[in-house]
Amino acid sequence: MRDTESQPLEIEMSVYAGRPPRRIRLGRAAPLGWWPAVVIALVSLIDKIESSLVAGALPLIQEEFGFGDTWAGAISTAALAASAILLLPAGYLADTGRRTGLMAAVVGSWALLTLGSGLAPTFAIFFGVRVLLGGASQLYSPPAASLIADYYPSASRARAFGFERMAYFAGTPIGVALGGAVGAAYGWRNAFLFIVVPGLLVAIVCLTLREPVRGLGDRFGRLQNPTAEEEPTVSAPVMKPRMRDVLPQMRQIITIRSVRLIFVGMGLLFFGISGLMWWLTTFMQRFSGLEAGTAAGLAGGVGLLGIIVGTLAGSRIGDRGQARRPAWRVTLSGVSLLAGAASFGLAIGVPVLGVRIGMFLFTNAFFCAAMANLTAALADVLAPERRGVGFAVLQFTLALSGAVGPLLVGAVSDLFGSLLYAFAVLLVPTAASGLAVLRARSSYEAEVVRA
């Protein structure tokens, strides 16, 4: 089978559920175009902007409601814990239902719930609204990840997931900067009201996506790189999983060694990075003598630049090296995580503002380079009919581990009277994440073949 960029191979095949076959150019990295990746990235972006507004406006919210650092950390912890409860049902729906419609419904619902944050008259009501939003916000993740895996072949998945991961992480510093800037200028409540309309618009944009046939991305990959054994013309129908089968599927997914180690590594990373990003504005304000708005803008700007550079560079290097070295994505991710942990250590250990800014930038860049490749690696290992549940288990792991970070930092800060000591605690899980991921290299190649 010959294929070049100048004369790409065209083939007629079924690509969208319930629609007639269409001609596809297989020589492209994205046979169905990059629009689906852009839309899913917008969903991740608006979600993280909204959830990070609290971090940017946190000093102002604490000032109005009068609560300490432990309760401040508990806001994020409770929201993430609530999302973990609903992630497994969301994974089941992603494997059985219409993923594009589910994603649009989720985004629209939490966009409306955002109104409650800006209108809450007491801290108790504000806290309750954030818990409800936490339960709704992460439900888009399993269907979104499953869609990306079906829209794009393995050779370009790191880039496709890179768009989504870049938007996901970029939303955090944007939300932090927006929350701080709008809060300082117009009051923190207006920061939440500002994001309602963009959220509803993104929900409408989700409806432009068509539902791809399950396993389509894997079929693209096989046709682009044919082996001696040709793909059968008629494949056996894939049985949709039942809800009662979710727990057995979870256990089966966890038995895959590389998946298990990647879950551990990403969980440890989120433990550290959630605590870092939630408290970074407050850290910059307390230890650099900056005003709340300036601290939020600086933290957001440094984070955003590092996220963009790290994700773009990491996903591109990951895709290029994967074709030559089967476990390249995993190796690159492990090394990036260790480098990010080292940068984080320098950022909190050197009391010079310029050094801290640079090291926080490198920290975000290395961590995000790893995340894009690890997400693509999971899509390679998981079978198409199990990706919804698989990514739900991943997001469940990330939600629970990420929930601990902000609360732990706040509690340690109150206990020792220093946010610097609390940040130092996060060095251990961030370094351990790289070591866990590197251990997955030995089994990853064989498990990709079995998927």
Beta strands, then each sheet from edge to edge (+ up, - down):
strand 1: 10-13
strand 2: 22-25
sheet 1: 1+ 2-
end
